[in-house]
Amino acid sequence: MTTTTTPQHVVIVGAGIVGLGHAVAALDAGFRVTVIEQDAQAVTASVRNFGHVCASLQAGEIGDLARASLPIWESLITRAGVEGRRSGTIAVARSAAEEAVITELASERAPEGAALLTGAETATRLRLPDHATPRAGLLMPNDLTANPRTAVAQIAAWVGAHERGDVRFGTTVYGATTGAVETSRGRIDCDHVVVATGHLVGRLFPELAAAGEVRECALQMTRVRAPRDMGLGPAVVTGTSMLRYGAFAGTAADALRAELTAERPEFIEIDANVMFTQQADGTLLVGDSHITHDAAPPFLDERWSEILLAEAAALLGTERLEVLERWQGVYAVSKKQNFLIAEPEPGVHVVSITTGIGMTAGLGLGARTVASF
Ligand SMILES: Cc1cc2nc3c(=O)[nH]c(=O)nc-3n(C[C@H](O)[C@H](O)[C@H](O)COP(=O)(O)OP(=O)(O)OC[C@H]3O[C@@H](n4cnc5c(N)ncnc54)[C@H](O)[C@@H]3O)c2cc1C
């Protein structure tokens, strides 16, 4: 940032976690910040997820951004009163193939405090009944769990209350060019624009979205009552999760994929990631399935929910889980790249995470973008 008497002005389009990650970074760097959000509150991907800030499960560039995000989340828990905690993550192995995957990752994550647990230790940690004792677990202590229903609203409130911050809800951006955005409430001049509109990136920049092969990934989620007092433990990921996250990639994960494809084809059919996070109100956020569309239809497939819930119930050692809510989430996805990051005009930064890890990497991405101004 160049030194001027008045701070430079950053306009951010979108009050999801990615837009707010940029807002926090810009305020911390001394900019004036205006966040423009079309809805009366953010209601898309950033509130529909698990709230799992899962740095331990990431690799490569995503891993770097995820590790950069962790201290920013910690600071927002303190500064903005964000409901979040250092929950850690436990990867639960219920088969030999899954145990091989977590054993492979354990040594890599050991310097960060990760520990392989026996089945009994895993059961104790998760307060599972004896009959649900798994084979083993890998506890990774550094990850966070936030309450996704409140986190972005709390961060937006903090931005809005900042002496250099402003958040305008109910305002739609129609166009972003060098030095200005056009909105449904008039033009706003600025020095830098950040367009963080998630899966809606193609509405403002259709050519960029098309070139980046950005589509919509639809996921089915449920909130269930915990089957017993589970305390407030780690986020739980399972065998299907081991097929998704970069940190698990390797020969053991390839073998697990082959095994699940043969023995549990329904998981492959719905591209399942059976996992849950524990929330302070005694409920669990359980998911999820994945399917890619150009425009995601809103309909939830009950059979898919049953597949996910049955596996979560088996892990938890209960007959069935009491479902309190169901919903669909949609995030931007691309087969081509993990991020759509472009500067179509000088000073106009388009940032969309296209691999479903915005809660994990979004704050670090914000810091990286703002550092380039
Ligand atoms: C079911 C589900 C589970 C997930 N679980 C996790 C998880 O546990 N951990 C993790 O790291 N990630 C998770 N993700 C991914 C994560 O939620 C997303 O990557 C992230 O929320 C994307 O944030 P965003 O700010 O880019 O998009 P969004 O949250 O969609 O925010 C974009 C905002 O831009 C606004 N907007 C769009 N166009 C305009 C416009 N023209 N003018 C003004 N405003 C506009 C929208 O209204 C919206 O509020 C999950 C996603 C889903 C759907």
The ligand as an SDF file (V2000), in Angstrom:
LIG
                    3D

 53 58  0  0  0  0  0  0  0  0999 V2000
  -22.4120  -28.1990    2.2860 C   0  0  0  0  0  0  0  0  0  0  0  0
  -21.0490  -27.5820    2.2650 C   0  0  0  0  0  0  0  0  0  0  0  0
  -20.0870  -27.9880    3.1910 C   0  0  0  0  0  0  0  0  0  0  0  0
  -18.8340  -27.3920    3.1940 C   0  0  0  0  0  0  0  0  0  0  0  0
  -17.9650  -27.6720    4.2010 N   0  0  0  0  0  0  0  0  0  0  0  0
  -16.8010  -26.9850    4.2960 C   0  0  0  0  0  0  0  0  0  0  0  0
  -15.9640  -27.1250    5.4210 C   0  0  0  0  0  0  0  0  0  0  0  0
  -16.2990  -27.7930    6.3960 O   0  0  0  0  0  0  0  0  0  0  0  0
  -14.7470  -26.5210    5.3950 N   0  0  0  0  0  0  0  0  0  0  0  0
  -14.3660  -25.7190    4.3680 C   0  0  0  0  0  0  0  0  0  0  0  0
  -13.2610  -25.2210    4.3730 O   0  0  0  0  0  0  0  0  0  0  0  0
  -15.2010  -25.4630    3.3340 N   0  0  0  0  0  0  0  0  0  0  0  0
  -16.4080  -26.0710    3.2810 C   0  0  0  0  0  0  0  0  0  0  0  0
  -17.2550  -25.8330    2.2500 N   0  0  0  0  0  0  0  0  0  0  0  0
  -16.8620  -24.8720    1.2150 C   0  0  0  0  0  0  0  0  0  0  0  0
  -17.0690  -23.4440    1.6930 C   0  0  0  0  0  0  0  0  0  0  0  0
  -18.3100  -23.3180    2.3430 O   0  0  0  0  0  0  0  0  0  0  0  0
  -16.9930  -22.5100    0.4850 C   0  0  0  0  0  0  0  0  0  0  0  0
  -15.7840  -22.7420   -0.2050 O   0  0  0  0  0  0  0  0  0  0  0  0
  -17.0330  -21.0540    0.9090 C   0  0  0  0  0  0  0  0  0  0  0  0
  -18.1130  -20.8160    1.7790 O   0  0  0  0  0  0  0  0  0  0  0  0
  -17.1380  -20.1300   -0.2960 C   0  0  0  0  0  0  0  0  0  0  0  0
  -17.1490  -18.8350    0.2150 O   0  0  0  0  0  0  0  0  0  0  0  0
  -17.4430  -17.6060   -0.7410 P   0  0  0  0  0  0  0  0  0  0  0  0
  -17.3670  -16.4000    0.1180 O   0  0  0  0  0  0  0  0  0  0  0  0
  -16.5710  -17.6870   -1.9390 O   0  0  0  0  0  0  0  0  0  0  0  0
  -18.9080  -17.8710   -1.2920 O   0  0  0  0  0  0  0  0  0  0  0  0
  -20.3340  -17.6230   -0.6330 P   0  0  0  0  0  0  0  0  0  0  0  0
  -20.3910  -18.0510    0.7690 O   0  0  0  0  0  0  0  0  0  0  0  0
  -21.3020  -18.2280   -1.5780 O   0  0  0  0  0  0  0  0  0  0  0  0
  -20.4750  -16.0480   -0.6250 O   0  0  0  0  0  0  0  0  0  0  0  0
  -20.5970  -15.3050   -1.8180 C   0  0  0  0  0  0  0  0  0  0  0  0
  -21.4730  -14.1080   -1.4900 C   0  0  0  0  0  0  0  0  0  0  0  0
  -21.4780  -13.2380   -2.6140 O   0  0  0  0  0  0  0  0  0  0  0  0
  -22.7730  -12.6820   -2.7200 C   0  0  0  0  0  0  0  0  0  0  0  0
  -22.9510  -12.1780   -4.0850 N   0  0  0  0  0  0  0  0  0  0  0  0
  -22.9140  -12.9060   -5.2230 C   0  0  0  0  0  0  0  0  0  0  0  0
  -23.0800  -12.1320   -6.2860 N   0  0  0  0  0  0  0  0  0  0  0  0
  -23.2280  -10.8600   -5.8270 C   0  0  0  0  0  0  0  0  0  0  0  0
  -23.4130   -9.6030   -6.4550 C   0  0  0  0  0  0  0  0  0  0  0  0
  -23.4650   -9.4810   -7.7870 N   0  0  0  0  0  0  0  0  0  0  0  0
  -23.5520   -8.5010   -5.6680 N   0  0  0  0  0  0  0  0  0  0  0  0
  -23.4670   -8.5930   -4.3120 C   0  0  0  0  0  0  0  0  0  0  0  0
  -23.2770   -9.7660   -3.6740 N   0  0  0  0  0  0  0  0  0  0  0  0
  -23.1390  -10.8870   -4.4270 C   0  0  0  0  0  0  0  0  0  0  0  0
  -23.6870  -13.8250   -2.3840 C   0  0  0  0  0  0  0  0  0  0  0  0
  -24.9860  -13.4010   -2.0150 O   0  0  0  0  0  0  0  0  0  0  0  0
  -22.9260  -14.5010   -1.2500 C   0  0  0  0  0  0  0  0  0  0  0  0
  -23.3420  -14.0390    0.0410 O   0  0  0  0  0  0  0  0  0  0  0  0
  -18.5130  -26.4130    2.2250 C   0  0  0  0  0  0  0  0  0  0  0  0
  -19.4700  -26.0170    1.3030 C   0  0  0  0  0  0  0  0  0  0  0  0
  -20.7390  -26.5650    1.3260 C   0  0  0  0  0  0  0  0  0  0  0  0
  -21.7590  -26.0850    0.3450 C   0  0  0  0  0  0  0  0  0  0  0  0
  1  2  1  0
  2  3  1  0
  2 52  2  0
  3  4  2  0
  4  5  1  0
  4 50  1  0
  5  6  2  0
  6  7  1  0
  6 13  1  0
  7  8  2  0
  7  9  1  0
  9 10  1  0
 10 11  2  0
 10 12  1  0
 12 13  2  0
 13 14  1  0
 14 15  1  0
 14 50  1  0
 15 16  1  0
 16 17  1  0
 16 18  1  0
 18 19  1  0
 18 20  1  0
 20 21  1  0
 20 22  1  0
 22 23  1  0
 23 24  1  0
 24 25  2  0
 24 26  1  0
 24 27  1  0
 27 28  1  0
 28 29  2  0
 28 30  1  0
 28 31  1  0
 31 32  1  0
 32 33  1  0
 33 34  1  0
 33 48  1  0
 34 35  1  0
 35 36  1  0
 35 46  1  0
 36 37  1  0
 36 45  1  0
 37 38  2  0
 38 39  1  0
 39 40  1  0
 39 45  2  0
 40 41  1  0
 40 42  2  0
 42 43  1  0
 43 44  2  0
 44 45  1  0
 46 47  1  0
 46 48  1  0
 48 49  1  0
 50 51  2  0
 51 52  1  0
 52 53  1  0
M  END
$$$$
